[in-house]
Amino acid sequence: MKNFMNQVDSVLEESLDGFAAAHSDIVVLGEDYEFVRRKEIKQGKVALISGGGAGHEPLHAGFVGYGMLDAACPGQIFTSPTPNQMMNAANAVDGGAGVLFIVKNYAGDMMNFQMAAEILDQENATVIVNDDVAVENSTHTTGRRGVAGTLIVERILGAAAERGDSLLELKKLGDAVNKATASMAVALSSCTVPAAGKPTFQISSTDMEIGVGIHGEPGRRRVPLASADEIALELTKAVLDDLALKPGQEVILLVNGFGGTPLLELYLMVNAAHKVLAGAGVSVARHLTGSYVTSLEMAGCSITVCVADSEMLALWDAPVHTAALRWGM
């Protein structure tokens, strides 16, 4: 695997320097690369903080800005940030109305964010994202993983925080959005962590991994490569079953690439997922398509569905201005 890289141990820092330079109108890089924060801190607003290992860009730093996160804490590739990073980020963006942590359900993230929350002086709460239906009833230690649905939670909560919702209101809304959101993924190739220098798992050109995680974790099963329609049917049906969707309901549909899948193919998967949802009588009210929650250069995609009421759709449509998402400004 070839990479644009100087040294393995400086990849994250050099990337963050480039990110901060490219988006200096929106973000500021914290000392010692501990966090990325909004350039302008809004007083009287609940501060939203998320984070996780690098390698999933633009998640999370790409969602720092107006209408989404106030700060994001980056760890090394696929490695949780530390509690100190989270506490320092909270202190840097505290607007006096409390802090809400948005945490993907992975053991390291859960442990470190919990430690930060317990030590913080500020009033705080946590929303846990666990939208991955692939690990339902599995032996995964923390249960369902937080994957692409994290974007939807961060977007809707970001809009609600911007309009002035309280910490308690945001916690309640975040839990409701997470409960209404489900994802399922497929990988056509592995990713290669630069420090490892070799693919995380081996898979032939004629196979695919159904239910893979965003760190290259094994999926539900490995099967022969199928047509796009067949893949979309399996992924979307798993989501439909999990959410117990009924005819007439409206949803947000996110078709997310893992970093190595071209938009040509992602939009093909949008079309395929649309057919499955239409067949179930489900109406797609909003779309988002692209590589937003990635796994380095992995080829593959996930399908995320969020059951959305009128309030959630209004919050989704509200203005947002970040490096990775911009509309309505």
Backbone bond lengths (Angstrom), bond angles and torsions (degrees), N, CA, C in turn:
res aa  C-N    CA-C-N  psi(-1)  N-CA   C-N-CA  omega(-1)  CA-C   N-CA-C  phi
1 M - - - 1.457 - - 1.518 109.53 -
2 K 1.346 117.63 128.19 1.456 122.22 177.54 1.528 109.75 -96.33
3 N 1.337 115.54 141.24 1.462 120.96 179.57 1.519 110.00 -133.71
4 F 1.340 116.07 151.79 1.456 120.72 164.51 1.522 106.48 -81.22
5 M 1.330 116.48 108.47 1.458 119.56 -171.10 1.517 108.99 -159.82
6 N 1.334 115.49 144.02 1.461 120.53 171.62 1.515 109.46 -95.53
7 Q 1.339 115.76 -64.82 1.455 121.57 174.53 1.515 108.73 -133.14
8 V 1.320 115.67 146.15 1.465 120.29 -177.16 1.519 111.29 -57.01
9 D 1.315 117.75 -41.90 1.456 119.80 -173.27 1.529 113.83 -81.66
10 S 1.334 118.23 1.40 1.465 119.99 178.18 1.529 112.54 -116.49
11 V 1.319 117.33 5.65 1.467 120.88 -176.42 1.524 111.27 -58.24
12 L 1.326 117.79 -50.52 1.456 120.89 -175.59 1.528 111.46 -63.29
13 E 1.335 117.25 -49.14 1.457 120.27 -177.06 1.528 111.76 -61.76
14 E 1.320 117.26 -43.66 1.460 119.95 -179.50 1.526 111.04 -67.43
15 S 1.320 116.88 -35.44 1.458 120.31 176.93 1.525 110.57 -66.50
16 L 1.322 117.09 -42.48 1.464 120.64 178.64 1.528 111.41 -64.55
17 D 1.329 117.54 -38.02 1.461 120.13 175.45 1.529 110.51 -59.94
18 G 1.322 116.01 -43.74 1.454 119.99 178.70 1.511 112.49 -65.89
19 F 1.328 116.59 -40.62 1.463 121.24 178.90 1.525 110.72 -62.15
20 A 1.336 116.43 -46.18 1.463 120.43 -179.10 1.521 111.37 -64.96
21 A 1.325 117.59 -36.41 1.464 120.88 178.28 1.523 110.92 -68.73
22 A 1.319 116.14 -41.39 1.471 120.50 -177.25 1.516 112.28 -69.94
23 H 1.328 117.38 -25.69 1.467 121.00 -175.37 1.531 110.85 -126.91
24 S 1.320 115.91 40.66 1.461 121.02 -176.83 1.522 112.73 -66.33
25 D 1.331 117.52 -15.96 1.462 120.00 176.24 1.522 112.41 -77.78
26 I 1.341 116.66 -14.89 1.469 121.78 -175.06 1.520 112.31 -113.26
27 V 1.341 117.55 -41.77 1.461 121.12 -167.94 1.526 112.26 -126.73
28 V 1.329 113.32 161.21 1.463 123.18 173.29 1.523 107.15 -129.05
29 L 1.313 115.83 138.69 1.461 121.13 179.04 1.516 109.38 -89.59
30 G 1.333 117.24 127.71 1.453 121.91 -179.74 1.517 112.45 -70.28
31 E 1.305 115.21 164.79 1.462 120.89 -179.92 1.526 110.83 -61.88
32 D 1.320 115.49 141.10 1.474 122.47 178.68 1.522 112.46 58.31
33 Y 1.336 117.20 25.80 1.466 123.13 175.69 1.525 112.36 61.33
34 E 1.334 116.71 28.00 1.470 119.27 -175.82 1.519 112.94 -73.96
35 F 1.329 117.19 -29.99 1.456 120.04 -178.15 1.521 109.94 -161.18
36 V 1.331 114.04 163.71 1.461 122.63 168.52 1.522 106.36 -114.06
37 R 1.327 117.01 131.12 1.465 119.41 -178.43 1.525 111.14 -127.94
38 R 1.322 114.35 162.83 1.455 120.57 173.19 1.519 110.03 -60.77
39 K 1.322 115.87 142.47 1.456 119.86 179.58 1.523 111.35 -66.83
40 E 1.339 115.93 -39.51 1.456 120.93 179.85 1.531 108.87 -109.35
41 I 1.336 116.61 120.88 1.453 121.95 179.20 1.524 108.64 -91.75
42 K 1.320 116.30 127.73 1.461 121.60 -177.75 1.521 109.72 -94.26
43 Q 1.313 116.31 115.94 1.458 120.75 179.79 1.535 110.46 -72.12
44 G 1.341 115.45 146.35 1.453 120.92 178.66 1.505 114.44 81.31
45 K 1.333 117.26 4.42 1.461 122.18 -179.63 1.522 110.02 -110.00
46 V 1.322 117.60 140.54 1.457 120.80 172.63 1.525 108.99 -61.60
47 A 1.322 116.74 132.49 1.464 121.91 179.90 1.526 110.03 -87.30
48 L 1.332 116.74 128.26 1.466 122.01 178.38 1.521 109.12 -102.48
49 I 1.321 115.68 126.83 1.463 121.64 -177.75 1.518 109.57 -130.63
50 S 1.326 115.38 132.91 1.461 120.28 174.31 1.524 107.43 -136.19
51 G 1.303 115.91 -170.30 1.457 119.37 -179.73 1.516 111.15 160.92
52 G 1.307 114.41 176.98 1.455 121.00 -178.88 1.511 109.02 163.34
53 G 1.304 115.68 -176.71 1.452 120.29 -179.39 1.513 112.50 -64.76
54 A 1.333 116.28 149.68 1.457 121.17 173.51 1.529 109.06 -67.53
55 G 1.322 114.76 169.59 1.462 120.49 -179.11 1.510 113.19 103.06
56 H 1.361 116.70 -6.36 1.468 120.98 -179.75 1.535 112.02 -110.30
57 E 1.325 117.26 14.18 1.454 121.15 -173.91 1.529 112.55 -53.86
58 P 1.366 115.82 141.60 1.461 128.17 11.25 1.519 116.89 -81.42
59 L 1.338 119.95 -9.15 1.461 119.72 171.39 1.535 107.93 -57.86
60 H 1.297 120.82 133.18 1.443 132.56 -5.10 1.532 111.40 -103.40
61 A 1.325 116.98 -25.56 1.466 120.76 -174.19 1.521 111.78 -59.34
62 G 1.320 116.66 -33.01 1.452 120.13 179.56 1.503 114.40 -67.69
63 F 1.323 117.51 -8.82 1.462 122.21 179.15 1.526 112.08 -109.50
64 V 1.333 117.04 16.98 1.457 121.72 174.60 1.530 108.67 -87.84
65 G 1.320 116.47 126.17 1.450 120.72 179.55 1.511 111.40 151.24
66 Y 1.306 115.70 -171.85 1.460 121.33 -177.62 1.531 110.56 -59.84
67 G 1.324 116.88 129.25 1.454 121.88 176.76 1.508 115.40 83.81
68 M 1.341 117.11 4.80 1.469 119.51 175.10 1.527 109.59 -141.02
69 L 1.314 118.25 -120.08 1.453 121.01 -172.94 1.528 112.09 -85.94
70 D 1.324 115.12 151.86 1.458 120.83 171.06 1.522 111.11 -90.36
71 A 1.317 117.27 -27.87 1.459 120.66 178.07 1.521 110.03 -157.34
72 A 1.334 114.71 152.77 1.465 122.07 175.04 1.512 108.65 -135.04
73 C 1.328 116.09 136.89 1.465 122.33 -178.81 1.524 109.39 -106.46
74 P 1.326 118.64 114.99 1.461 120.71 -179.51 1.531 112.28 -92.58
75 G 1.315 116.26 132.75 1.452 121.06 170.10 1.511 109.31 -97.96
76 Q 1.312 116.78 175.13 1.461 119.80 171.84 1.527 109.02 -61.75
77 I 1.301 117.55 170.19 1.462 121.00 -173.19 1.522 110.76 -54.91
78 F 1.355 114.51 121.32 1.458 124.22 179.23 1.538 112.79 58.49
79 T 1.329 116.85 27.46 1.461 122.09 -178.43 1.520 109.21 -127.43
80 S 1.307 117.86 133.57 1.455 121.81 -177.49 1.528 111.72 -62.84
81 P 1.341 117.01 143.20 1.462 119.46 169.04 1.519 110.09 -67.42
82 T 1.328 116.13 167.70 1.459 120.91 -175.33 1.522 111.31 -91.61
83 P 1.335 117.52 160.86 1.466 119.96 175.51 1.526 112.86 -57.71
84 N 1.342 118.04 -36.44 1.458 120.48 178.89 1.521 111.46 -61.28
85 Q 1.328 117.44 -39.60 1.460 120.40 176.67 1.528 110.38 -59.14
86 M 1.308 115.83 -44.54 1.463 120.80 -177.13 1.526 111.42 -67.40
87 M 1.325 117.00 -40.74 1.461 120.25 179.19 1.524 110.68 -67.21
88 N 1.320 117.45 -42.87 1.460 120.39 179.85 1.524 111.25 -66.70
89 A 1.335 116.74 -35.71 1.463 120.09 175.80 1.525 110.18 -64.29
90 A 1.329 116.20 -43.02 1.471 120.16 179.98 1.517 111.24 -61.51
91 N 1.322 116.88 -42.82 1.454 120.40 179.35 1.524 111.43 -66.19
92 A 1.331 116.62 -32.52 1.462 120.23 -177.52 1.519 112.95 -73.75
93 V 1.324 117.55 -28.67 1.476 119.92 -174.67 1.519 113.01 -114.94
94 D 1.307 117.57 7.10 1.461 121.39 -178.94 1.528 110.19 -60.66
95 G 1.321 115.64 119.62 1.458 120.82 178.34 1.505 113.35 -102.30
96 G 1.333 116.70 7.66 1.448 120.72 176.19 1.515 115.06 93.18
97 A 1.341 117.81 2.06 1.469 120.19 -177.71 1.526 112.39 -116.17
98 G 1.329 116.83 10.02 1.455 120.06 -179.98 1.517 112.26 104.69
99 V 1.327 114.64 172.00 1.464 122.28 -176.58 1.519 109.14 -127.99
100 L 1.333 116.03 132.52 1.460 121.00 175.13 1.522 108.62 -115.32
101 F 1.323 116.08 120.73 1.459 121.83 175.29 1.533 109.16 -90.99
102 I 1.320 116.35 133.32 1.467 121.85 173.86 1.518 106.59 -111.71
103 V 1.335 116.59 115.15 1.455 121.94 -166.24 1.525 110.86 -124.14
104 K 1.319 116.45 126.32 1.467 120.87 172.15 1.523 108.63 -72.62
105 N 1.314 115.89 143.52 1.455 120.40 -173.64 1.534 111.55 -82.09
106 Y 1.332 113.59 76.97 1.464 122.77 170.91 1.525 107.28 -126.54
107 A 1.317 116.88 147.45 1.464 120.96 -170.83 1.522 112.63 -55.33
108 G 1.339 118.14 -48.54 1.461 120.95 -177.81 1.508 112.51 -64.21
109 D 1.335 116.46 -45.37 1.464 119.89 178.42 1.520 110.78 -62.09
110 M 1.315 117.18 -44.92 1.458 121.35 -178.29 1.532 110.98 -60.77
111 M 1.314 116.32 -46.79 1.466 120.61 -177.11 1.528 110.70 -64.91
112 N 1.322 117.78 -46.39 1.462 120.31 -174.12 1.521 112.60 -73.45
113 F 1.334 117.52 -38.69 1.461 119.28 175.92 1.530 110.75 -66.54
114 Q 1.323 117.32 -36.84 1.465 120.22 178.22 1.529 110.77 -63.85
115 M 1.325 115.75 -41.94 1.467 119.53 178.18 1.526 110.46 -61.92
116 A 1.325 116.74 -43.44 1.469 120.30 179.36 1.521 110.91 -63.33
117 A 1.315 116.44 -42.48 1.466 120.70 -179.15 1.522 111.38 -62.54
118 E 1.325 116.88 -37.74 1.471 120.51 -178.72 1.528 112.22 -70.81
119 I 1.334 116.96 -29.29 1.464 120.68 -176.14 1.523 112.27 -88.98
120 L 1.327 117.40 -26.74 1.461 121.72 -175.23 1.525 112.47 -58.39
121 D 1.321 115.45 140.98 1.460 120.89 174.19 1.527 111.16 -77.33
122 Q 1.344 116.28 -31.52 1.459 120.58 -177.31 1.524 111.51 -70.65
123 E 1.332 115.03 150.25 1.460 119.56 170.48 1.521 107.76 -61.94
124 N 1.331 116.84 136.22 1.459 118.81 -176.78 1.513 111.58 -150.91
125 A 1.313 115.07 164.10 1.463 122.81 176.92 1.518 107.91 -148.82
126 T 1.327 115.55 167.43 1.466 120.82 -176.88 1.518 110.39 -133.23
127 V 1.326 116.04 135.42 1.460 122.80 169.89 1.523 107.51 -110.40
128 I 1.317 116.37 123.53 1.463 121.95 -179.86 1.523 108.84 -98.61
129 V 1.330 115.88 128.82 1.462 121.13 178.87 1.527 108.81 -101.24
130 N 1.330 116.39 123.97 1.472 121.25 -179.07 1.530 109.69 -142.88
131 D 1.320 115.78 62.84 1.465 122.05 -171.18 1.515 114.75 -87.46
132 D 1.342 118.85 -6.91 1.468 121.24 -172.04 1.529 111.33 -79.50
133 V 1.325 116.48 108.24 1.466 120.34 -177.67 1.521 112.36 -75.87
134 A 1.343 117.55 -11.02 1.465 120.04 -175.67 1.515 112.66 -66.50
135 V 1.326 117.90 -25.36 1.463 119.47 -176.85 1.520 112.60 -105.24
136 E 1.308 117.35 17.73 1.460 119.97 174.17 1.523 109.33 -60.22
137 N 1.332 114.94 132.79 1.470 121.63 -179.50 1.523 113.15 60.90
138 S 1.361 115.20 26.65 1.462 118.40 179.58 1.522 109.58 -97.40
139 T 1.343 115.58 -178.59 1.461 121.01 177.42 1.527 110.96 -95.42
140 H 1.327 118.58 7.90 1.462 121.20 176.23 1.526 109.17 -55.08
141 T 1.325 116.74 128.32 1.467 120.79 -165.03 1.517 114.03 -60.88
142 T 1.321 118.25 -32.57 1.458 119.14 -177.88 1.516 112.19 -105.55
143 G 1.331 118.45 9.71 1.456 121.09 -179.26 1.518 111.66 84.84
144 R 1.318 116.43 -148.39 1.461 121.66 -176.06 1.527 111.12 -63.48
145 R 1.335 114.82 136.15 1.455 120.03 -178.57 1.528 111.29 -80.58
146 G 1.330 115.12 155.60 1.452 121.05 171.46 1.515 109.28 -92.10
147 V 1.332 117.16 120.91 1.459 120.28 -176.45 1.535 109.70 -128.81
148 A 1.330 118.40 -130.82 1.463 120.39 -171.48 1.516 113.90 -63.45
149 G 1.316 117.88 -23.81 1.459 120.25 176.62 1.520 113.10 -60.38
150 T 1.328 117.21 -17.05 1.459 121.43 176.61 1.523 110.94 -56.83
151 L 1.321 116.45 -38.40 1.465 120.73 178.51 1.528 110.92 -58.84
152 I 1.306 116.89 -44.76 1.464 120.63 -177.61 1.526 110.43 -65.49
153 V 1.327 116.93 -41.74 1.465 120.67 178.03 1.526 109.79 -62.49
154 E 1.330 117.18 -47.24 1.462 120.53 -178.47 1.527 111.36 -63.78
155 R 1.328 116.93 -37.56 1.466 119.87 -178.40 1.531 111.47 -67.90
156 I 1.319 116.69 -49.71 1.462 119.96 -176.53 1.522 111.18 -68.13
157 L 1.327 117.74 -41.28 1.459 119.96 177.52 1.525 111.24 -67.86
158 G 1.331 116.80 -35.37 1.456 119.81 178.28 1.512 112.05 -61.19
159 A 1.330 116.14 -41.56 1.466 120.16 178.12 1.523 110.55 -67.81
160 A 1.323 117.19 -39.83 1.468 120.48 -179.76 1.524 111.36 -67.47
161 A 1.333 116.97 -37.86 1.462 120.07 177.01 1.524 110.65 -66.44
162 E 1.331 115.98 -37.28 1.467 120.49 -179.39 1.526 111.46 -64.11
163 R 1.332 116.98 -33.71 1.462 119.64 -179.72 1.527 112.33 -81.55
164 G 1.350 116.95 -7.78 1.458 120.11 173.52 1.502 116.57 108.16
165 D 1.336 118.71 14.30 1.461 120.35 178.08 1.532 110.84 -59.56
166 S 1.318 116.07 148.23 1.464 121.60 179.28 1.519 110.94 -77.38
167 L 1.331 115.78 168.39 1.460 121.11 178.31 1.524 111.00 -59.01
168 L 1.320 117.50 -44.08 1.462 121.48 179.91 1.529 110.83 -63.63
169 E 1.323 116.27 -42.75 1.471 120.48 179.29 1.524 111.14 -64.17
170 L 1.321 116.55 -40.05 1.465 120.20 -179.80 1.525 111.93 -68.62
171 K 1.317 116.26 -39.68 1.471 120.03 176.44 1.529 110.55 -60.25
172 K 1.328 116.48 -45.75 1.464 120.80 179.90 1.527 111.00 -63.46
173 L 1.328 116.82 -44.73 1.454 120.89 179.77 1.524 111.04 -65.27
174 G 1.325 117.12 -43.28 1.467 120.46 -179.65 1.511 112.54 -60.49
175 D 1.327 116.96 -43.00 1.466 120.17 177.85 1.532 110.83 -63.24
176 A 1.342 115.85 -37.20 1.466 119.78 -179.95 1.526 111.27 -68.90
177 V 1.329 117.24 -41.20 1.469 120.61 179.03 1.528 109.92 -65.29
178 N 1.326 116.64 -43.35 1.457 119.27 178.32 1.531 111.30 -59.86
179 K 1.324 116.06 -43.35 1.471 120.22 179.97 1.521 111.74 -63.61
180 A 1.330 116.74 -28.19 1.462 121.76 -177.41 1.524 112.62 -89.89
181 T 1.327 117.53 5.08 1.464 121.97 -172.01 1.528 110.59 -121.76
182 A 1.326 115.94 136.43 1.462 120.87 177.94 1.514 110.27 -144.30
183 S 1.341 115.61 146.77 1.462 122.08 -177.50 1.519 110.89 -135.80
184 M 1.334 114.32 153.87 1.459 121.31 174.48 1.521 107.28 -148.94
185 A 1.338 116.90 140.82 1.466 121.06 -170.96 1.513 112.37 -128.95
186 V 1.333 114.26 161.91 1.460 122.45 173.59 1.524 108.24 -138.82
187 A 1.315 116.81 141.19 1.463 122.03 176.59 1.520 109.65 -117.53
188 L 1.334 115.35 135.73 1.461 121.17 175.44 1.524 111.23 -99.71
189 S 1.337 115.98 -18.19 1.460 121.06 176.73 1.512 108.52 -147.38
190 S 1.306 116.74 168.99 1.455 121.64 174.32 1.528 108.90 -87.31
191 C 1.325 115.39 174.80 1.457 120.87 168.72 1.533 107.80 -110.39
192 T 1.333 115.14 165.13 1.454 120.74 179.83 1.512 109.75 -122.44
193 V 1.312 117.50 112.69 1.462 121.84 175.45 1.526 107.42 -72.65
194 P 1.350 119.02 125.85 1.466 120.79 -175.63 1.525 114.05 -51.68
195 A 1.326 117.17 -40.35 1.463 119.50 -178.51 1.521 112.26 -65.94
196 A 1.337 116.43 -28.64 1.469 120.43 179.53 1.526 111.47 -82.84
197 G 1.337 115.81 -37.74 1.454 119.96 177.36 1.511 115.52 75.02
198 K 1.328 117.03 7.92 1.457 120.88 178.00 1.515 108.93 -148.44
199 P 1.330 118.41 157.36 1.474 120.82 -177.64 1.523 111.77 -57.46
200 T 1.328 115.16 145.13 1.461 120.94 179.19 1.517 111.42 -63.72
201 F 1.337 116.87 -37.70 1.460 120.63 174.37 1.523 108.42 -142.12
202 Q 1.303 115.77 159.68 1.462 122.27 179.83 1.518 109.34 -100.35
203 I 1.327 115.69 134.62 1.458 120.13 177.66 1.522 108.04 -147.67
204 S 1.309 116.84 137.40 1.458 120.21 -176.75 1.527 110.43 -76.38
205 S 1.313 115.60 165.90 1.468 121.50 -179.23 1.521 112.24 -70.52
206 T 1.324 117.54 -9.76 1.463 120.92 -178.62 1.522 113.00 -107.89
207 D 1.358 116.68 6.35 1.469 120.78 -178.72 1.528 110.80 -120.45
208 M 1.338 115.22 166.76 1.464 121.91 173.27 1.519 108.04 -142.62
209 E 1.350 115.39 156.82 1.457 121.66 -179.22 1.522 107.85 -109.44
210 I 1.314 117.05 113.55 1.464 122.30 -178.89 1.525 109.81 -88.14
211 G 1.344 116.68 128.91 1.456 120.99 176.99 1.508 114.43 84.35
212 V 1.320 116.99 24.52 1.460 121.12 -177.80 1.531 110.62 -69.20
213 G 1.351 117.20 153.38 1.457 122.35 175.98 1.516 111.20 -92.41
214 I 1.330 116.39 173.62 1.465 119.95 -175.18 1.526 113.19 -83.19
215 H 1.323 118.08 1.73 1.462 121.15 173.22 1.528 110.79 -109.59
216 G 1.315 116.51 11.60 1.443 119.96 -177.12 1.516 113.47 85.53
217 E 1.342 117.13 15.20 1.462 119.32 177.67 1.533 109.82 -64.85
218 P 1.310 116.96 147.98 1.460 119.81 178.14 1.517 112.04 -58.34
219 G 1.310 116.72 151.89 1.447 121.78 179.95 1.511 112.37 -94.66
220 R 1.325 114.24 -160.40 1.464 119.57 178.05 1.518 111.11 -66.16
221 R 1.334 114.90 -41.73 1.457 118.76 -179.01 1.516 109.89 -167.64
222 R 1.321 115.77 159.85 1.463 122.32 175.78 1.527 107.94 -104.11
223 V 1.316 115.41 129.72 1.462 120.76 -175.27 1.528 109.36 -137.91
224 P 1.324 117.28 164.13 1.467 119.45 176.09 1.527 111.27 -62.29
225 L 1.315 115.92 145.39 1.458 121.85 178.38 1.526 109.80 -57.69
226 A 1.339 115.33 133.16 1.462 121.19 -178.17 1.524 109.79 -117.72
227 S 1.317 116.35 179.05 1.460 120.57 177.66 1.524 110.18 -70.77
228 A 1.331 116.37 161.20 1.467 121.11 178.64 1.524 111.16 -58.77
229 D 1.322 116.79 -41.32 1.461 119.77 179.82 1.526 111.53 -62.45
230 E 1.318 116.30 -40.98 1.470 119.82 179.62 1.527 111.17 -67.17
231 I 1.337 116.28 -40.70 1.465 120.14 178.65 1.523 110.42 -64.37
232 A 1.338 116.06 -47.65 1.469 120.03 -179.87 1.518 111.44 -61.29
233 L 1.317 117.34 -36.69 1.459 120.70 178.61 1.519 110.53 -61.96
234 E 1.340 117.02 -46.17 1.463 119.33 -178.77 1.525 111.26 -65.78
235 L 1.338 117.16 -46.18 1.460 119.94 -177.84 1.526 111.10 -65.07
236 T 1.328 116.17 -47.17 1.462 120.21 -175.42 1.521 111.26 -70.12
237 K 1.322 117.43 -37.92 1.465 120.05 178.85 1.530 110.65 -63.83
238 A 1.332 117.25 -38.04 1.461 119.86 177.73 1.523 111.17 -61.78
239 V 1.328 115.88 -38.99 1.460 121.08 178.45 1.530 110.67 -70.12
240 L 1.341 116.11 -44.26 1.469 120.08 178.52 1.520 111.40 -58.43
241 D 1.323 115.96 -44.83 1.458 120.23 -179.47 1.526 111.40 -63.93
242 D 1.328 116.15 -41.49 1.459 120.13 -178.04 1.524 111.24 -64.52
243 L 1.330 117.14 -41.71 1.460 121.41 -177.65 1.520 112.97 -84.83
244 A 1.340 116.05 -8.62 1.472 120.79 -177.27 1.531 110.74 51.80
245 L 1.332 114.99 47.79 1.467 120.47 -177.27 1.520 111.32 -66.00
246 K 1.318 114.63 142.09 1.464 121.57 179.93 1.524 109.75 -113.47
247 P 1.316 117.48 151.71 1.467 120.47 177.39 1.528 111.05 -54.84
248 G 1.336 114.88 137.89 1.451 120.52 178.80 1.517 114.53 96.96
249 Q 1.327 117.59 -14.12 1.462 119.23 179.23 1.529 110.73 -73.64
250 E 1.338 115.46 150.44 1.459 121.68 178.13 1.521 109.67 -103.85
251 V 1.338 115.72 144.89 1.457 120.04 -177.00 1.525 110.92 -138.52
252 I 1.336 113.79 160.12 1.462 122.24 165.13 1.522 106.54 -97.82
253 L 1.323 116.67 130.23 1.467 121.62 -179.96 1.526 109.27 -110.77
254 L 1.317 116.30 119.95 1.464 122.74 175.00 1.523 108.60 -113.63
255 V 1.328 116.07 116.09 1.462 121.05 170.86 1.523 106.35 -104.55
256 N 1.316 115.32 111.65 1.462 122.72 -169.20 1.526 111.13 -112.34
257 G 1.317 116.14 129.99 1.452 120.98 175.97 1.511 111.84 -89.47
258 F 1.329 116.74 154.34 1.462 121.31 -177.18 1.521 114.22 -94.91
259 G 1.321 117.40 7.62 1.458 120.39 175.88 1.514 113.90 116.22
260 G 1.328 117.70 -24.14 1.458 120.50 -177.06 1.516 113.83 -119.36
261 T 1.333 117.08 13.94 1.464 121.14 -177.89 1.529 109.72 -112.55
262 P 1.319 118.91 124.33 1.471 120.85 -178.02 1.517 112.57 -69.42
263 L 1.323 115.56 155.04 1.463 120.97 179.08 1.517 112.07 -58.77
264 L 1.309 117.21 -33.12 1.471 120.49 176.69 1.522 110.66 -50.76
265 E 1.328 116.13 -46.33 1.459 120.74 -178.07 1.530 111.81 -77.07
266 L 1.339 117.08 -34.16 1.462 119.10 178.97 1.526 110.81 -64.17
267 Y 1.336 117.57 -41.75 1.463 119.27 178.59 1.526 111.04 -69.25
268 L 1.306 117.02 -30.67 1.465 119.73 172.78 1.532 109.91 -61.27
269 M 1.341 115.76 -39.45 1.466 119.54 178.38 1.528 111.27 -70.56
270 V 1.337 117.17 -32.05 1.467 119.65 173.59 1.526 109.42 -59.21
271 N 1.318 116.09 -46.65 1.463 120.49 179.71 1.528 111.12 -60.39
272 A 1.323 115.86 -43.35 1.466 120.11 -179.28 1.529 111.51 -66.03
273 A 1.342 116.66 -42.16 1.468 119.87 179.09 1.523 110.82 -66.25
274 H 1.344 115.87 -37.00 1.459 120.51 178.13 1.522 111.05 -56.39
275 K 1.311 116.26 -43.26 1.461 120.50 -178.29 1.525 110.97 -62.84
276 V 1.325 116.53 -39.75 1.461 120.15 179.14 1.524 110.49 -66.71
277 L 1.327 116.71 -45.93 1.463 120.66 -179.35 1.530 111.15 -64.74
278 A 1.328 116.02 -42.26 1.468 119.21 178.78 1.521 110.82 -62.16
279 G 1.326 115.70 -38.39 1.456 119.81 178.49 1.514 112.80 -63.58
280 A 1.347 115.75 -25.65 1.461 120.38 178.17 1.527 111.57 -92.28
281 G 1.330 116.82 2.46 1.461 120.78 179.39 1.510 114.17 77.46
282 V 1.336 116.41 18.34 1.465 121.75 -177.93 1.523 109.48 -96.08
283 S 1.326 116.99 134.30 1.458 122.60 -177.32 1.527 110.46 -98.88
284 V 1.337 116.52 126.68 1.463 120.75 176.54 1.532 108.37 -86.41
285 A 1.329 115.63 109.04 1.464 120.58 -177.02 1.526 112.02 -86.26
286 R 1.338 117.74 -31.34 1.459 122.12 -179.81 1.524 109.36 -141.90
287 H 1.340 115.39 148.64 1.461 121.34 178.31 1.521 110.39 -123.48
288 L 1.315 115.56 151.35 1.461 121.91 164.68 1.524 106.44 -145.83
289 T 1.337 115.53 128.68 1.459 120.41 -176.36 1.521 109.30 -134.75
290 G 1.317 117.01 130.93 1.460 121.44 178.33 1.512 110.86 154.20
291 S 1.324 115.65 -179.28 1.463 121.21 179.09 1.524 108.68 -95.61
292 Y 1.322 116.45 97.15 1.458 123.22 -174.42 1.525 112.98 -113.09
293 V 1.316 117.32 -33.59 1.468 122.55 178.46 1.522 105.36 -126.06
294 T 1.317 115.59 92.18 1.466 121.16 -166.66 1.526 111.93 -102.51
295 S 1.304 114.84 174.09 1.455 122.89 174.99 1.525 107.43 -134.55
296 L 1.362 114.10 70.40 1.458 121.88 -174.64 1.535 109.83 54.98
297 E 1.335 117.26 -117.30 1.471 119.45 -176.09 1.528 112.71 -107.66
298 M 1.319 117.73 19.29 1.457 120.93 -178.21 1.528 111.22 -58.55
299 A 1.309 117.06 137.81 1.459 122.44 171.71 1.518 108.06 -90.09
300 G 1.319 115.87 129.67 1.446 120.96 -179.08 1.511 109.81 153.26
301 C 1.308 116.11 -177.13 1.467 119.86 179.57 1.515 109.87 -157.40
302 S 1.329 114.08 166.34 1.463 120.57 172.72 1.516 108.52 -127.40
303 I 1.304 114.76 152.67 1.465 121.90 174.46 1.519 107.57 -114.92
304 T 1.327 114.87 123.11 1.460 121.81 -179.78 1.520 108.91 -119.93
305 V 1.316 115.60 134.48 1.458 121.97 176.83 1.524 107.89 -125.28
306 C 1.337 115.30 132.66 1.466 121.45 175.10 1.518 108.59 -122.36
307 V 1.320 116.72 121.03 1.460 121.40 176.38 1.528 107.82 -72.84
308 A 1.327 116.64 117.66 1.459 120.02 -169.15 1.526 111.81 -120.94
309 D 1.335 116.09 128.54 1.458 120.48 172.47 1.536 108.51 -88.82
310 S 1.326 117.11 -177.62 1.456 120.75 -174.74 1.530 112.14 -64.06
311 E 1.343 116.85 -35.69 1.465 119.27 178.91 1.519 110.88 -66.23
312 M 1.324 117.20 -44.26 1.453 120.48 -179.82 1.529 111.39 -64.18
313 L 1.326 117.06 -38.26 1.464 119.80 178.29 1.527 110.78 -66.76
314 A 1.327 117.01 -38.36 1.464 120.15 177.71 1.527 110.91 -64.73
315 L 1.317 117.04 -39.49 1.460 120.69 177.48 1.528 110.77 -67.90
316 W 1.316 117.19 -39.15 1.468 121.14 176.59 1.529 110.34 -60.07
317 D 1.319 116.71 -39.98 1.469 121.86 -176.90 1.519 113.53 -78.90
318 A 1.336 118.03 -14.46 1.459 121.08 -176.67 1.531 110.41 -61.78
319 P 1.329 118.16 156.46 1.467 121.10 -176.95 1.525 113.29 -56.24
320 V 1.315 115.01 141.08 1.464 121.72 177.22 1.529 107.82 -143.97
321 H 1.328 115.71 140.07 1.466 120.10 -179.93 1.525 108.51 -143.53
322 T 1.322 115.76 93.99 1.456 122.64 176.98 1.528 107.58 -131.29
323 A 1.326 116.10 177.61 1.455 119.49 178.68 1.525 111.82 -62.23
324 A 1.321 117.09 -35.56 1.465 121.07 -171.57 1.525 114.45 -105.20
325 L 1.320 117.89 -24.32 1.467 121.97 179.51 1.524 109.28 -128.96
326 R 1.325 115.93 127.59 1.477 120.09 179.18 1.506 109.15 -147.49
327 W 1.308 116.44 122.42 1.458 120.93 169.06 1.537 109.37 -161.78
328 G 1.326 115.90 158.83 1.442 123.11 172.32 1.522 115.53 74.52
329 M 1.331 117.95 5.71 1.463 119.54 -178.68 1.531 110.07 -95.98
